[in-house]
Amino acid sequence: MKSILDRSFHYTSSAKTDIKKTFARIRRIEREKQAAQAKADAGIISNVQSISQNKKITLISK
């Protein structure tokens, strides 16, 4: 959270604040984060094979 002492802080009066736009922006950011996380998770899952799919490997005894 920005401090009021931070130079990048910009005050906006409540009369000029649109709460609907604020919540819409927050929801959009959260959806983008979830989509990025799902994409990253899909990449990890696609590299993993279950044991039942890997039946072609056999042990050779000497």
C-alpha positions as CSV (number, residue, x, y, z in Angstrom):
1,M,0.0,0.0,0.0
2,K,1.3,3.4,-0.9
3,S,2.1,5.9,1.8
4,I,0.8,9.4,1.6
5,L,4.4,10.5,1.9
6,D,5.4,8.5,-1.2
7,R,6.0,10.9,-4.2
8,S,4.1,8.5,-6.5
9,F,1.0,8.8,-4.4
10,H,-1.8,10.7,-6.1
11,Y,-4.8,11.9,-4.1
12,T,-8.2,11.5,-5.7
13,S,-11.2,13.0,-3.9
14,S,-14.2,10.8,-3.2
15,A,-16.3,12.9,-5.5
16,K,-14.1,11.9,-8.4
17,T,-13.8,8.2,-7.5
18,D,-15.9,5.7,-9.4
19,I,-16.1,2.6,-7.1
20,K,-17.5,0.4,-9.9
21,K,-14.5,1.1,-12.1
22,T,-12.2,0.4,-9.1
23,F,-13.7,-3.0,-8.4
24,A,-13.8,-3.8,-12.1
25,R,-10.1,-3.1,-12.3
26,I,-9.3,-5.2,-9.3
27,R,-11.4,-8.1,-10.6
28,R,-9.7,-7.9,-14.0
29,I,-6.2,-7.9,-12.4
30,E,-7.2,-11.0,-10.3
31,R,-8.5,-12.8,-13.4
32,E,-5.3,-12.1,-15.3
33,K,-3.3,-13.4,-12.3
34,Q,-5.4,-16.6,-12.2
35,A,-5.1,-17.1,-16.0
36,A,-1.3,-16.7,-15.8
37,Q,-1.2,-19.2,-12.9
38,A,-3.4,-21.7,-14.7
39,K,-1.1,-21.4,-17.8
40,A,2.0,-22.0,-15.7
41,D,0.3,-25.0,-14.0
42,A,-0.8,-26.4,-17.3
43,G,2.9,-26.4,-18.5
44,I,4.0,-28.3,-15.4
45,I,1.2,-30.9,-15.7
46,S,1.8,-31.5,-19.4
47,N,5.4,-32.6,-18.6
48,V,4.3,-35.2,-16.1
49,Q,3.3,-38.7,-17.1
50,S,1.4,-41.1,-14.9
51,I,2.8,-44.6,-14.3
52,S,0.0,-46.3,-16.2
53,Q,0.9,-44.4,-19.4
54,N,4.5,-45.5,-19.1
55,K,4.0,-49.3,-19.6
56,K,6.5,-49.6,-22.4
57,I,9.5,-49.5,-20.0
58,T,10.5,-53.0,-18.9
59,L,13.4,-54.2,-16.7
60,I,15.9,-56.5,-18.3
61,S,17.3,-59.0,-15.9
62,K,20.7,-60.5,-16.4
